[in-house]
Each structure stands twice: as C-alpha cells, then as structure tokens.
C-alpha cells in the first residue's frame, strides 16, 4: 500500500515531531507551571462531569 520511501518518511516525521514537541515543552515547563495552576482542578471537574453524563445515560437506557 505504501512505498518504502513513504514509510521511512512517516517514521522519521514521527520521531522528529515528537522530539520537537518534547523540547518545546521542556523549554516552557516553568512558565506553564506558573500560569496554569488551576488546570488540574478544571480537568478533574470536566472528567467528573463526563463520567456523570455517561452514568445518567446508562441509567436512563436501562
């Protein structure tokens, strides 16, 4: 389906893209910790809300 060249390009692209993302995150890590202190609380609230919606859906279906 894919040629050897395309598979090599895709593999290299994934490796290089991942390396760039990791480097950029490490560079900005201190800034993110300073500016996004409440994100964990908001993410937890969002997950609880989603779980609650699935529970309600399951209860109403049965």
N, C-alpha and C positions, 0 to 999 in steps of 0.2 A: 504494500500500500504506500509506504513512504520510502524514498530512496535513502541510501546510506548517508549521503551528504545532509539530507534534511534531518535525519535522526541525530547526527553529530551536532548540527547547528542547534537543534532543540535542547540537547543535553548541555551544551556549552552556555546557551542562553539562560537556562535554569540556574546553573552554577554561578554565573556572573551576576545575574539579577539578585539571587539570594545573598551573595557576598556584598553587593552594594547596599541592599536593604539593611543587613546586619550592621555594616559600617555606619550608615546614616543614623540608625537607632542608637548605637553606642555613642556617637558624637553628640546627640541631642538628649541623652538619658537624664542628665542633671536638670536640664530645662523642663523636660516632661514631668519629672518628679515634683518640681516646684509649681508648675502651672496647672497640673491635672490631679490635684489631691483628692477631690471628691468623686472621681470617675469610678472607683471600685464600688462605692455606695450606689451610684446610679445604675451600674451594670448589674449589681445584685438585685436591685429593685426591679429592673427590667426582666431579668430571668425569672424572678418570683411571679411577676405578672404573666409571663408567657406560660409558665407551669400552671398557674391558676386557670388561665383560659383553656388549656388542654384538659384539665380536670373537670371543669364545667362542661366542656364539650362531651367528654366521656360520660359524665353523669346524665346529661340530657339525652344522649343517644340510647342509653340502656333503660 
